[in-house]
Amino acid sequence: MELAWGDGTRMSGEGGRPRGRDDHAVVIGAGFAGLLTARVLADHYRAVTVVEKDVVRDGTVRRPGLPQAHHVHILLDRGVRALEALFPGMTAELSRQGAVPFDVCEMSAMLPRGWAPARPLDLPLTSPDRGVLDRLLRRRVLALPGVSLRDGFRVDALCLTPGPRGALCHGVSGRNAAGRNERLEADLVMDASGRHSRLPGWLAASGMATPTERALPLRASYTSRLYEEPAEGRWKPAAEITQAPAVARGAAAVPLAPGRWLVSLTGMGQRPPADESGFLDYARSLRNPHFSRFVIDGRPLSDVHTYSVNPNRWRLYHRIRSTPSGLLVVGDALCCFNPVYGQGMTIIALQALLLRRLLARRQAPSAFTASVPRVLIAPWLMAMAADIRWCPQQGNLSAMVTAHALGRLLDQAPADPDLYGRLFSVIHLARSPASLLHPSVLARLAHPRPAR
Ligand SMILES: Cc1cc2nc3c(=O)[nH]c(=O)nc-3n(C[C@H](O)[C@H](O)[C@H](O)COP(=O)(O)OP(=O)(O)OC[C@H]3O[C@@H](n4cnc5c(N)ncnc54)[C@H](O)[C@@H]3O)c2cc1C
C-alpha cells in the first residue's frame, strides 16, 4: 500500500526515487523517533518517506510494532517543551485529546524508604495515551509538504556501495505491502526502527563494522490495565519507585483522560502476573496502598497486557571508524533507557532538536552521529548508576561507588525535601547531574538528616 500526504509526492515504482528530485530522505519506522526525525528532515529534504512495517491507518492507535502503548508513558516537562518547539500547539492538542497534566508533587509516590515529601517541585508531567500521542504526531508530520508514509513495508537491507572514502548508503530495500521486494533510493537513511533495530545485522551482512554495545543483563517487566475511576473516586497519580538491589517491585498509575486511569505494575527481574488475582496480589504487595484501591475500586476497561524489555542498551555507532555515509541512527535503535525512569521519549525529542540545530547550521547530517552522545551521556550515566546494582558483577569500582552514593541520596529523600527536589529535577532532566555534586548534597552524604 502507498499513501501520500502533503504535496502528493509519489514513488516511481521499482527504484523508488521521487521523480525529478535528488534530495530524498528515508526514515525507517513511524514510531516516536521516526516521526520527530521526519519533522526535522522535512525542512531540509524535498521528500521524506517514512517506511513502517505495520499497516497504519489515519486513526490507528494500537498496532503490533508499538507494544509499549499499553503501558504508562510519562512525558517529562522537557519533552513537552521540545515537542512544542517541533510542533507548535502540541500541548493544547494533547489536552484536547484528554491528557491531564499534573505536577510531581501531586503524586502519592512511595520511595524505597518512605513517602516522597509533598512539596511543590515545579516538575510538570503529562501522561498521554502513547498510541494517541503517536497518532497526533503522525497526522502533523504527514501534513507537511513532501512527507509520505509507506506502511506495510518491512525494510530488510540497506543499499550500500563501496566508494573511495568508504561505503555510501543510498537507500533501503524490503518487502512492500503488496508482498513484493522493492528498493527505495535515498540520499539519507535514518534508522528509527526502535530497540529491536536490525541495523547491526544488516551492516554485518555487508561486511561492514558493527557497533559495540553497552548493556546490562537485566529484564524490566510491565503488566498494565486500564480502569474507570468510580464516580465518587478521588484518585491521584501514584508511583512506587524501585531501587536496586532490594526493591524490585514498582508501579505507576496515571490519568490518560478524565476518569480513565492506566495502572502499570513493574518488576525488575520479575514479571507482574497477568491473571486477575495475581495482578491484585502484586498490587497488594506494594507499600503504596493506592495501587490495590485502583484495582479493587476501578472498573476494568481493558485486558491485562504484559511486556518485558532489556533496559539500558547503547549501541556505540560514534565509535565505528567508518560508518557508511548517508546513514544515521536515532531513538531506541541507538540508545534505549530503562522505561521506569520515564525518560525515553524526552531524550528522543532532544535528539530531534539536536538534528534540527545541526541541519540549520548547514552541517552535514553525519555530524549528528558525533554529537548525539552529548545528549545521551548524562541520562545514561544516571540510569547506569541506578541499575548497575541489579547486576553488580558488571560494574567497576567507580560505577559501584556512584551507584552506592545515588542509593544513599534516594534513601534520604523522604526526610529531606530539598534533596528530594534536586534528585528528581535531575531524573526529570530539568537539571544537570552535576548539581548533585553541590557541597550541600555531598555534606548530606556524609551526615544524613535524621528521618522524621
Ligand atoms: C513498557 C514501556 C514503558 C515506557 N514508558 C516510558 C515513559 O514513561 N516515558 C518515556 O519517555 N518513555 C517510555 N518508554 C520508552 C519509549 O516507549 C521509547 O523510548 C520510544 O517508544 C522509542 O521510540 P522509537 O521510535 O525509537 O521506537 P519505537 O517506538 O519502537 O518505534 C519503532 C518503529 O519502527 C518500526 N519498525 C521496526 N522495524 C522495522 C523495519 N524493519 N521496517 C519498517 N519499520 C520497522 C516499528 O513497527 C515501530 O513502529 C517506555 C518503553 C516501554 C517498553
PDBQT file of the ligand as one rigid body, heavy atoms in Angstrom, charges set to zero:
ROOT
HETATM    1  C1  LIG A 501       6.838  -0.650  28.798  1.00  0.00    +0.000 C 
HETATM    2  C2  LIG A 501       7.470   0.655  28.392  1.00  0.00    +0.000 A 
HETATM    3  C3  LIG A 501       7.156   1.821  29.068  1.00  0.00    +0.000 A 
HETATM    4  C4  LIG A 501       7.753   3.024  28.700  1.00  0.00    +0.000 A 
HETATM    5  N1  LIG A 501       7.470   4.162  29.413  1.00  0.00    +0.000 NA
HETATM    6  C5  LIG A 501       8.029   5.331  29.032  1.00  0.00    +0.000 A 
HETATM    7  C6  LIG A 501       7.734   6.535  29.734  1.00  0.00    +0.000 A 
HETATM    8  O1  LIG A 501       7.024   6.545  30.744  1.00  0.00    +0.000 OA
HETATM    9  N2  LIG A 501       8.271   7.699  29.258  1.00  0.00    +0.000 N 
HETATM   10  C7  LIG A 501       9.101   7.722  28.167  1.00  0.00    +0.000 A 
HETATM   11  O2  LIG A 501       9.553   8.810  27.796  1.00  0.00    +0.000 OA
HETATM   12  N3  LIG A 501       9.430   6.607  27.527  1.00  0.00    +0.000 NA
HETATM   13  C8  LIG A 501       8.918   5.415  27.914  1.00  0.00    +0.000 A 
HETATM   14  N4  LIG A 501       9.240   4.280  27.251  1.00  0.00    +0.000 N 
HETATM   15  C9  LIG A 501      10.220   4.354  26.157  1.00  0.00    +0.000 C 
HETATM   16  C10 LIG A 501       9.569   4.753  24.842  1.00  0.00    +0.000 C 
HETATM   17  O3  LIG A 501       8.464   3.917  24.572  1.00  0.00    +0.000 OA
HETATM   18  C11 LIG A 501      10.624   4.612  23.747  1.00  0.00    +0.000 C 
HETATM   19  O4  LIG A 501      11.771   5.345  24.101  1.00  0.00    +0.000 OA
HETATM   20  C12 LIG A 501      10.118   5.099  22.400  1.00  0.00    +0.000 C 
HETATM   21  O5  LIG A 501       8.917   4.470  22.039  1.00  0.00    +0.000 OA
HETATM   22  C13 LIG A 501      11.139   4.776  21.332  1.00  0.00    +0.000 C 
HETATM   23  O6  LIG A 501      10.683   5.287  20.111  1.00  0.00    +0.000 OA
HETATM   24  P1  LIG A 501      11.333   4.791  18.746  1.00  0.00    +0.000 P 
HETATM   25  O7  LIG A 501      10.609   5.495  17.687  1.00  0.00    +0.000 OA
HETATM   26  O8  LIG A 501      12.800   4.871  18.836  1.00  0.00    +0.000 OA
HETATM   27  O9  LIG A 501      10.974   3.232  18.701  1.00  0.00    +0.000 OA
HETATM   28  P2  LIG A 501       9.544   2.560  18.568  1.00  0.00    +0.000 P 
HETATM   29  O10 LIG A 501       8.515   3.345  19.264  1.00  0.00    +0.000 OA
HETATM   30  O11 LIG A 501       9.764   1.146  18.988  1.00  0.00    +0.000 OA
HETATM   31  O12 LIG A 501       9.220   2.619  17.003  1.00  0.00    +0.000 OA
HETATM   32  C14 LIG A 501       9.937   1.852  16.051  1.00  0.00    +0.000 C 
HETATM   33  C15 LIG A 501       9.061   1.718  14.808  1.00  0.00    +0.000 C 
HETATM   34  O13 LIG A 501       9.819   1.086  13.770  1.00  0.00    +0.000 OA
HETATM   35  C16 LIG A 501       9.009   0.107  13.129  1.00  0.00    +0.000 C 
HETATM   36  N5  LIG A 501       9.937  -0.882  12.554  1.00  0.00    +0.000 N 
HETATM   37  C17 LIG A 501      10.750  -1.729  13.214  1.00  0.00    +0.000 A 
HETATM   38  N6  LIG A 501      11.486  -2.462  12.342  1.00  0.00    +0.000 NA
HETATM   39  C18 LIG A 501      11.116  -2.058  11.092  1.00  0.00    +0.000 A 
HETATM   40  C19 LIG A 501      11.520  -2.447   9.775  1.00  0.00    +0.000 A 
HETATM   41  N7  LIG A 501      12.469  -3.392   9.583  1.00  0.00    +0.000 N 
HETATM   42  N8  LIG A 501      10.945  -1.847   8.711  1.00  0.00    +0.000 NA
HETATM   43  C20 LIG A 501       9.998  -0.876   8.908  1.00  0.00    +0.000 A 
HETATM   44  N9  LIG A 501       9.569  -0.491  10.123  1.00  0.00    +0.000 NA
HETATM   45  C21 LIG A 501      10.129  -1.054  11.215  1.00  0.00    +0.000 A 
HETATM   46  C22 LIG A 501       8.149  -0.443  14.270  1.00  0.00    +0.000 C 
HETATM   47  O14 LIG A 501       6.988  -1.099  13.797  1.00  0.00    +0.000 OA
HETATM   48  C23 LIG A 501       7.831   0.829  15.036  1.00  0.00    +0.000 C 
HETATM   49  O15 LIG A 501       6.704   1.487  14.527  1.00  0.00    +0.000 OA
HETATM   50  C24 LIG A 501       8.681   3.058  27.618  1.00  0.00    +0.000 A 
HETATM   51  C25 LIG A 501       9.007   1.889  26.950  1.00  0.00    +0.000 A 
HETATM   52  C26 LIG A 501       8.431   0.709  27.335  1.00  0.00    +0.000 A 
HETATM   53  C27 LIG A 501       8.814  -0.571  26.604  1.00  0.00    +0.000 C 
ENDROOT
TORSDOF 0
